[in-house]
Amino acid sequence: MDSQTVALIRILCIVLGAFIGVFTYNCNRDKDVKNDASDSAVIRTILMLG
């Protein structure tokens, strides 16, 4: 393999890794927001009943 092919493969791997990282971050962020909202609703219910 020549150096240009190796450089192209490296760049593609970097771009793919960045895409996967951003996608994973967004998925986990959405789950965290849902969990926080659920926890907040439970706390509010307990405070209202108590």
Contact map, one row per residue, 1 for C-alpha under 8 A:
11101100000000000000000000000000000000000000000000
11111100000000000000000000000000000000000000000000
11111110000000000000000000000000000000000000000000
01111111000000000000000000000000000000000000000000
11111111100000000000000000000000000000000000000000
11111111110000000000000000000000000000000000000000
00111111111000000000000000000000000000000000000000
00011111111100000000000000000000000000000000000000
00001111111110000000000000000000000000000000000000
00000111111111000000000000000000000000000000000000
00000011111111100000000000000000000000000000000000
00000001111111110000000000000000000000000000000000
00000000111111111000000000000000000000000000000000
00000000011111111100000000000000000000000000000000
00000000001111111110000000000000000000000000000000
00000000000111111111000000000000000000000000000000
00000000000011111111100000000000000000000000000000
00000000000001111111110000000000000000000000000000
00000000000000111111111000000000000000000000000000
00000000000000011111111100000000000000000000000000
00000000000000001111111110000000000000000000000000
00000000000000000111111111000000000000000000000000
00000000000000000011111111100000000000000000000000
00000000000000000001111111110000000000000000000000
00000000000000000000111111111000000000000000000000
00000000000000000000011111111100000000000000000000
00000000000000000000001111111110000000000000000000
00000000000000000000000111111111000000000000000000
00000000000000000000000011111111100000000000000000
00000000000000000000000001111111110000000000000000
00000000000000000000000000111111111000000000000000
00000000000000000000000000011111111100000000000000
00000000000000000000000000001111111110000000000000
00000000000000000000000000000111111111000000000000
00000000000000000000000000000011111111100000000000
00000000000000000000000000000001111111110000000000
00000000000000000000000000000000111111111000000000
00000000000000000000000000000000011111111100000000
00000000000000000000000000000000001111111110000000
00000000000000000000000000000000000111111111000000
00000000000000000000000000000000000011111111100000
00000000000000000000000000000000000001111111110000
00000000000000000000000000000000000000111111111000
00000000000000000000000000000000000000011111111100
00000000000000000000000000000000000000001111111110
00000000000000000000000000000000000000000111111111
00000000000000000000000000000000000000000011111111
00000000000000000000000000000000000000000001111111
00000000000000000000000000000000000000000000111111
00000000000000000000000000000000000000000000011111
